[in-house]
Amino acid sequence: MTIHPIVVYGEPVLHRRAEPVAEFDSALHTLIDDMFETLAASKGVGLAAPQIGVGQQIFVYDADDEVAEVRRRGVFVNPVLVASKIEDVRPDPDTESEGCLSVPGLDFPIKRAHRVTVSGKDADGQPISLTVEGWFARIMQHEFDHLQGTLYVDKLDKRWSKKWKRAQEEYGYDEPGISWMPGTDPDPFGH
């Protein structure tokens, strides 16, 4: 298995819709194994293929599902997401903040649906589906958005969007070609 560099906001692959996976072969299995290895090294909870420069509809996750009281680890290939309604209120900075491995060192509050169902394929092309709530539903939405070419900072409300734009300029997250190597470079989130 190989740890891949994680590309940062501004890299074109992050800002376009990922392509569906057509072949469920050994190359796909290797890519998924590499994604899990990269996720573990980054100390994140989810990782989408575009975050390692691969424009395919794949994301992996490994995190506690506090509502179901279980640890969930898995992959979705070519996923479809159906979400409950998102409340039309401001996000709570204490309980609804997100970070992103492709926006290293920053986090901002964002409103998300409380419940989602994700359906797709596993690594072998078999149908899978998962319905989750709470924080784990947030993870699913975050990773699914990556496959649509959207990062969470693209969806911030007006107040937080202004703060993001200032931080984006300060950190230089508007140019392609920036990446960081999990397990080698300093952890941008201080884990």
C-alpha positions in Angstrom: 0.0 0.0 0.0 1.1 3.6 -0.7 0.4 6.8 1.1 -0.5 9.5 -1.4 -0.1 13.3 -1.1 -3.3 15.1 -0.4 -4.0 17.9 -2.9 -5.2 21.3 -1.5 -8.0 23.7 -2.5 -7.2 25.2 -5.9 -6.2 21.9 -7.5 -8.5 21.4 -10.6 -9.4 17.8 -9.8 -11.1 19.0 -6.6 -13.3 21.4 -8.4 -14.9 19.2 -11.1 -17.3 16.3 -10.8 -15.5 12.9 -10.5 -16.1 10.2 -13.2 -18.0 7.0 -12.4 -15.9 3.9 -11.9 -16.5 1.4 -14.7 -14.0 -1.4 -13.9 -14.1 -3.2 -10.5 -10.7 -4.7 -10.9 -7.4 -5.2 -9.1 -6.4 -1.6 -9.9 -9.5 -0.4 -8.1 -8.7 -2.6 -5.1 -5.2 -1.2 -5.0 -6.4 2.4 -5.1 -8.9 1.8 -2.3 -6.2 0.1 -0.2 -4.0 3.2 -0.8 -6.9 5.5 0.1 -7.3 3.7 3.5 -3.6 3.9 4.1 -3.6 7.6 3.3 -6.6 8.2 5.5 -5.0 6.5 8.4 -1.8 8.4 8.0 -3.7 11.7 7.8 -5.7 10.9 11.0 -8.9 11.9 9.1 -12.3 10.3 9.1 -13.0 10.3 5.4 -11.1 10.6 2.1 -12.4 11.0 -1.5 -10.4 10.0 -4.5 -10.2 13.6 -5.9 -8.3 14.5 -2.7 -5.4 12.3 -3.8 -5.7 13.6 -7.4 -7.8 10.8 -8.8 -11.0 12.1 -10.4 -13.1 9.0 -9.7 -16.4 8.5 -7.8 -14.8 6.8 -4.7 -14.7 7.7 -1.0 -13.5 5.8 2.0 -14.4 6.4 5.7 -13.2 5.1 9.1 -14.9 6.8 12.1 -17.1 6.3 15.1 -20.8 6.5 14.5 -21.9 7.8 17.9 -25.6 7.5 17.2 -25.4 3.8 16.3 -22.5 3.3 18.9 -20.3 1.4 16.4 -17.1 2.0 14.4 -17.7 2.2 10.7 -15.0 1.5 8.1 -15.9 1.2 4.4 -15.9 2.4 0.9 -18.5 3.8 -1.5 -18.0 3.6 -5.2 -20.4 5.6 -7.5 -22.5 6.7 -4.5 -25.9 8.3 -4.5 -26.9 10.3 -1.4 -30.4 11.2 -0.2 -30.5 13.6 2.7 -33.2 14.9 5.1 -34.0 18.6 5.0 -31.3 21.0 6.2 -32.6 23.3 8.9 -32.7 27.0 7.8 -30.8 28.4 10.8 -27.2 29.5 11.3 -24.7 26.7 12.0 -23.4 26.4 15.6 -19.6 27.1 15.6 -19.2 24.8 18.7 -21.0 21.7 17.3 -21.2 22.1 13.6 -17.7 23.0 12.5 -15.9 20.9 9.8 -12.4 20.7 8.6 -11.1 19.1 5.4 -7.8 17.4 4.6 -7.8 19.5 1.3 -8.2 22.7 3.3 -5.5 22.0 5.9 -5.4 23.8 9.2 -8.8 25.5 8.9 -12.3 24.7 10.1 -15.6 26.5 9.7 -19.2 25.9 10.7 -21.6 24.6 8.1 -25.2 23.4 8.3 -25.8 19.8 7.2 -28.7 17.4 7.0 -29.2 15.3 10.2 -29.9 12.0 8.4 -28.7 10.6 5.1 -28.9 7.4 3.1 -25.9 6.6 0.9 -26.2 3.9 -1.8 -23.6 2.7 -4.2 -21.2 -0.2 -4.8 -18.5 -1.8 -2.7 -15.0 -2.5 -4.0 -16.3 -5.7 -5.8 -19.2 -3.9 -7.5 -21.8 -5.3 -5.1 -24.7 -3.0 -4.1 -24.5 -1.4 -0.6 -26.5 1.1 1.3 -26.1 2.9 4.7 -28.5 5.1 6.6 -26.9 7.2 9.3 -27.6 10.3 11.5 -25.7 13.0 13.3 -21.9 13.4 13.0 -21.5 10.4 10.8 -24.2 11.8 8.4 -22.0 14.9 8.2 -19.0 12.8 7.2 -21.0 11.1 4.4 -22.2 14.5 3.0 -18.7 16.0 3.2 -17.2 13.1 1.2 -20.0 12.9 -1.3 -19.7 16.6 -2.0 -16.0 16.0 -3.0 -17.2 13.7 -5.7 -19.4 16.5 -7.0 -16.5 18.9 -7.2 -17.6 20.8 -4.2 -15.7 21.4 -0.9 -17.4 22.4 2.3 -15.9 25.9 2.2 -17.8 26.4 -1.1 -21.1 26.0 0.8 -20.5 28.3 3.8 -23.0 30.9 4.7 -22.2 34.6 4.0 -20.6 35.3 7.3 -18.3 32.3 7.3 -17.6 32.6 3.6 -16.1 36.0 4.1 -13.8 34.5 6.8 -12.9 31.6 4.5 -12.0 34.1 1.6 -9.6 35.9 4.0 -8.0 32.7 5.2 -7.8 31.4 1.6 -5.7 34.4 0.6 -3.6 34.2 3.8 -2.8 30.5 3.3 -2.5 30.7 -0.5 -5.3 28.2 -1.1 -6.2 29.5 -4.5 -3.4 28.2 -6.6 -3.0 24.7 -8.1 0.0 22.6 -7.2 -0.2 22.6 -3.4 -0.3 19.3 -1.5 0.8 17.8 1.8 2.1 14.3 2.6 0.3 12.6 5.6 2.8 10.9 8.0 5.7 13.0 6.6 4.6 16.7 6.7 3.5 18.3 10.0 -0.1 17.4 10.8 -2.0 20.5 9.8 -4.7 19.7 12.3 -2.4 19.0 15.2 -3.6 15.4 15.9 
